[in-house]
Amino acid sequence: MAQKKKAKAPTKKAKAKAATKRASTSNSKKEVKYVYDFGKKTDGDAKQRELLGGKGANLAEMARIGLPVPPGFTISTEVCTYFYKNKRSYPKSLDGQMRSSVALMEKQLGKKLGDTKKTIATFRSFWSKGFHARHDGHNSKSGIE
């Protein structure tokens, strides 16, 4: 009896190449999504760890299952790939997507960023050392992500 060959899982390099291809071949009708919201409206989930990073995927998943997570957004890892492949520039659509996400976050909270009467405590998260090292061409064995 003939055995079926198992399909190989795509490598990280193949996934990054596919992401870049999606970004570069998009047309004005279908804009690449770089910003993923979480909170009352949640775009991502735990399955999107490669796209959202560990923190972003976990925040989206917690919000999705109903845990009390303050609204926010995650900028996808595709932006980092784009940045390094395009002379350290950002995608043109990123600014508009971020502005929309900030407006959604302000609407969900009923407060404006920078409003001195109704202040919002801001939370900032930065890419981990491990992620940054992989994208700067350094070999990271720290396991931090």
Sequence and secondary structure as in RCSB ss.txt:
>XXXX:A:sequence
MAQKKKAKAPTKKAKAKAATKRASTSNSKKEVKYVYDFGKKTDGDAKQRELLGGKGANLAEMARIGLPVPPGFTI
STEVCTYFYKNKRSYPKSLDGQMRSSVALMEKQLGKKLGDTKKTIATFRSFWSKGFHARHDGHNSKSGIE
>XXXX:A:secstr
           HHHHHHHHHHHHHH  SSS    EEEESSS    GGGHHHHHHHHHHHHHHHHTT     EEEE
 HHHHHHHHHTTT   TTHHHHHHHHHHHHHHHHT  TT SSS          HHHHHHHTT    S   
